[in-house]
Amino acid sequence: TPTSYLELLGTFIRLLAEKRNEINESRRRLETGLQKLLSTAAQVEVMQQELKDLQPILARTSQEVEDMMVVITNDKREADETKKMVEQQEKEANEQAAKAKEIADDAQRDLDEALPALDAAVASLKNLSRNDVVEVKAMQNPPSGVKLVMEATCIMFDEKPKMVDDPNKMGKKMANYWEPAKKLLNDPTKFLESLLTFDKDNIPDSVIKKIEPYIQMEEFTPEAVSKVSKACTSICMWARAMYVYHNVALQVAPKRAALKAAQDELNDTMARLAEAQAKLKAVEEKIETLQKQFEEATAKKEQLARQVHE
């Protein structure tokens, strides 16, 4: 019937529109999927290129890490050897320092025997005044104690005596030191200064031999001389101190030589020790720098490896 025909046409038109919509949606989805496939393919291509580019970087970084490890291992071995050398030299230096100190202490003990007498003599001389010396010089007939002290003083300064007739031995001559002694006393200030600045480290053996008999005399002591002259008491102390110092210095001389040799050896060891310590420090600083670089390179290598595997 016409009505049925119209209904059929309406149904047909509706179904056609639905199918067209379905086809259009399918085409749209297909086109969208295709675009995604094309985009993904492009991304894959880029990633493949990046992966290709990363491969040599990863290989180079891996080689750098291996090379660094070799250098660090060698440097650590060198540092260990240098450290052992430093420890050995430190041990030697400590032993040599102890040896030098022992020699120095031994020499000082010997010197300590002479120094108190020397210090006392110097202090006593410093307490003398110009008038004390003038008083001795002014003596016309000096006591035997004064003569004895001035004789010893002339001997210490290597002043030659005046040979005069011996009143007790006809035709014989005797040494008279009073005139050369008065010449020494001519300038009291200069005389006192010469006693204080006397070169005690270079007294000739001939002078010591001449002065030794005086040292043995009971009259040639500060106690005995103090009864006749204040100035000569101090000079007597000085002469005796010079004698004692000389003899002690003779005993100390070999020890001083040994001390110098020990000190020279110690100085040489300390110089080599300082050189080795500087070398060790440089190697350790180099290792520290390389270790940091190694850690950074290792981290970079691991990051590249993850990128490659992802």
Secondary structure, 3 states (H helix, E strand, C coil): CHHHHHHHHHHHHHHHHHHHHHHHHHHHHHHHHHHHHHHHHHHHHHHHHHHHHHHHHHHHHHHHHHHHHHHHHHHHHHHHHHHHHHHHHHHHHHHHHHHHHHHHHHHHHHHHHHHHHHHHHHHHHHCCCHHHHHHHHCCCCCCHHHHHHHHHHHHHCCCCCEEEECCCCCCCEEEECHHHHHHHCCCHHHHHHHHHCCCHHHCCHHHHHHHHHHHHCCCCCHHHHCCCCHHHHHHHHHHHHHHHHHHHHHHHHHHHHHHHHHHHHHHHHHHHHHHHHHHHHHHHHHHHHHHHHHHHHHHHHHHHHHHHHC
